[in-house]
Every structure is written in structure tokens, then in C-alpha cells.
Amino acid sequence: EQEKEVVSALRYFKTIVDKMSMLPGSASKVLEAILPLMQVEARIQHSSAVSSCHNRVYQSLANLIRWSDQVMLEGIDLDDKDTVTTVTTVIKAVLDGVK
């Protein structure tokens, strides 16, 4: 169920990026969807596999927020294929980390 919420938030983020409206709120929506997944039980918190997954999620989420901040500061050209590829890659990395 929580994974579905993250997928939904990422789809929302991509839609917002495509329309270039309310970008700051959409990144927050992704963060809010991921936070419950990151709160694990104490008995598995020290697992190296869980730690590795958390690190991947944190890194990909940081990249998503960095990209979002950069767009807000510098603007974006959605006709630029590199820009579209970058945001798609960032979104996919967050999704892969969550899965």
C-alpha cells in the first residue's frame, strides 16, 4: 500500500513537471509518501540489506529534490531531450530504491 502511494506521488510529480506548475509542492508530496517506508522496526534497522536500500532511496530522493530546486531557480526547457531524460532517470531511481 505504501509503495502504491509512492508510485502515485511520483506520477503526480512527473505530471506537474510536464505542466511546470506547483513544482515545489510535488517534490514534498513524494517526500511525504516515502517517509513512512523509511521508518522500520528496530529489530531490522541494523540489517545491512535494509541499510543499503535506505541509502539508495535517500540518494535518489536527494537527486529528485536537487533537480526540483535547480528547476525552480534556473527554469527548464521541456523541449530539451536531456532534461526529460534526466527527470525520468531521477524518478525511476526513486521508484527502484523504494521497490
C-alpha positions in Angstrom: 0.0 0.0 0.0 2.8 2.4 0.9 4.6 1.6 -2.4 1.4 2.5 -4.3 1.4 5.8 -2.5 5.0 6.5 -3.6 4.2 5.5 -7.2 1.2 7.8 -7.2 3.3 10.7 -5.8 5.9 10.1 -8.5 3.3 10.1 -11.2 1.9 13.3 -9.8 5.4 14.8 -9.8 6.0 13.8 -13.4 2.6 15.3 -14.4 3.5 18.5 -12.6 6.9 18.6 -14.3 5.3 18.2 -17.7 2.9 21.1 -16.9 5.5 23.1 -15.0 3.1 24.1 -12.2 3.4 23.8 -8.5 6.7 22.0 -8.7 7.8 22.7 -5.0 4.7 21.0 -3.6 5.0 18.0 -5.8 8.5 17.2 -4.5 7.2 17.5 -1.0 4.4 15.1 -1.8 7.0 12.5 -2.9 8.9 13.0 0.3 5.8 12.6 2.4 4.9 9.4 0.6 8.4 7.9 1.2 8.8 8.8 4.9 6.6 6.0 6.3 8.6 3.5 4.3 11.8 4.6 5.9 10.6 4.1 9.4 11.5 0.4 10.0 11.2 -1.8 13.1 14.1 -1.6 15.5 14.9 -5.3 15.1 15.7 -4.9 11.3 17.0 -1.4 11.5 20.6 -2.6 11.7 20.3 -5.0 8.7 22.9 -4.3 6.1 20.3 -5.0 3.3 17.9 -2.6 4.8 20.6 0.0 5.3 21.7 -0.4 1.7 18.1 0.1 0.5 17.7 3.1 2.7 20.9 4.6 1.3 19.7 4.1 -2.3 16.3 5.8 -1.5 18.0 8.7 0.3 20.4 9.3 -2.6 17.7 9.1 -5.3 15.4 11.3 -3.3 18.2 13.9 -2.8 18.7 13.9 -6.5 15.0 14.4 -7.2 14.9 17.3 -4.7 18.1 18.8 -6.1 16.7 18.6 -9.6 13.5 20.2 -8.5 15.3 23.0 -6.7 17.5 23.6 -9.8 14.4 23.9 -12.0 12.8 26.4 -9.6 16.0 28.5 -9.6 17.0 28.3 -13.2 13.9 27.2 -15.1 13.6 24.3 -17.5 13.2 23.7 -21.2 10.9 20.7 -21.6 11.7 20.5 -25.3 15.3 19.6 -24.3 15.5 15.8 -24.5 18.3 15.8 -21.9 16.1 17.5 -19.4 13.3 15.0 -20.0 15.7 12.1 -19.7 17.2 13.5 -16.5 13.9 13.8 -14.7 12.8 10.4 -16.0 16.0 8.9 -14.7 15.7 10.6 -11.3 12.1 9.4 -10.9 13.0 5.9 -11.9 15.8 5.8 -9.4 13.5 6.8 -6.6 11.0 4.1 -7.6 13.7 1.5 -7.9 15.0 2.3 -4.5 11.5 2.1 -2.9 10.9 -1.3 -4.6 
